[in-house]
């Protein structure tokens, strides 16, 4: 419950006392009668006359004065008073303070700069330093100079192109080199528009995770077959029987 200030309580008590005094009619009527009696007494009358005759005059004139005061009160507009004569009503007391909610709402997002770009820049520096140190101690597995009179058998593409080379052994070059890779890339482009779930939890993104898993496993299987299961003439062999025909 709201606490009422002390100055408002004191003001309400004073108004209540004034209303009670006006209802009783004690002090105001007496004060109004005194000036009337003094005005009717003439200076020429002596003390005996004032004692003998003056009292009668004062008594006769007090009634009209009292009637005039009562008529003035009746003619005055009535004062709006509440319960128990209160002329003021206190609705509520509002404590001073800010009406604006300044509490920050928690979010799960951060700015690209500096939160993301700083981490990526540091990661690139770490990878560059690792490659620099690694290349200083380990030589690259380079072969001898190419001889156009001696073609290696089997002739394999680098490992990141072995998937396409494996598709060329199964389909027409147009299908293996354009149609199948184009469908895969187009499907990955449409994935964000098909799956609009904003959640970052893996259990809520089954469609996106399944699509990416199928794409990676399809390409990984082709690369493994081309690397370890293709021998001379690019024929299918088992590596545990014919050996490995693969070099980095």
Residue, then its C-alpha position, 0 to 999 in steps of 0.5 A: x500500500x502506498x504511504x501518504x505524505x505527512x503534509x497531505x495528512x496535515x492539510x486534510x486534518x485542517x480542512x476537516x476541522x474547518x468544515x466541522x467549525x462551519x457546521x457548528x456555527x459557534x465561533x463565526x456567529x459570535x464574531x459576527x455579532x460583536x461588531x454589530x453591537x459596537x456599531x449601534x452604541x453611540x458615543x453620546x450615551x453614558x455608561x448607565x445608558x449603555x447598561x440600561x438601554x444599550x443592551x436592548x438595542x444590541x439584542x434587537x440588532x443581533x437578530x438581523x445580523x445573524x439572519x444576514x450571515x445565514x442568508x449569505x451562507x445559503x447564497x454562497x455556492x456549496x463546497x464540494x466535500x467528500x466523505x467526513x467533510x474532506x474537500x480534497x481527495x488523494x488518488x495516489x502518490x507516485x514515486x519519482x523515477x525513470x519510466x524507461x526500461x533500460x535493461x538490455x535484452x540478452x542476445x546470442x549474436x555478436x558483431x562481425x568486427x571485431x569478434x569474428x574477423x579478429x579470430x579469423x585473422x589470428x587463425x590465418x596467422x597460425x596456419x601460415x606459421x605452421x606451413x612455414x615451419x613444416x616446409x622448412x623441415x619436410x621436402x615436397x614430394x615432387x617427382x622427376x621432370x616430365x618425359x613425354x616419351x614415357x607416360x606413367x601408368x596409371x596416370x592420375x590427377x591430383x587427389x582433389x580431382x580424382x573424384x571427377x576422374x572417377x566419374x569419367x570412367x563411369x559416365x559420358x564426359x558431359x554428364x560426369x564433368x558438367x551435369x552431376x557437379x552442376x546438380x550438386x552445386x545447385x542443390x547446395x545453393x538452394x539449401x539455405x532457402x529450403x531449410x529456413x530453421x534459424x536454430x544453431x543446434x544440430x538436432x534442429x537442422x536435420x535436413x541441412x546436416x543430411x544434405x551436407x553429409x551426403x555431398x561429402x560422403x559421395x565425393x569422399x568415396x569417389x576420391x578413395x576409390x580413385x586413389x587406392x583402388x585404381x591400378x595400371x590402365x586405371x583398372x579396378x584393383x584391390x590394394x592388398x593384392x596389387x599394391x598402391x598406385x598412388x603418390x601425393 
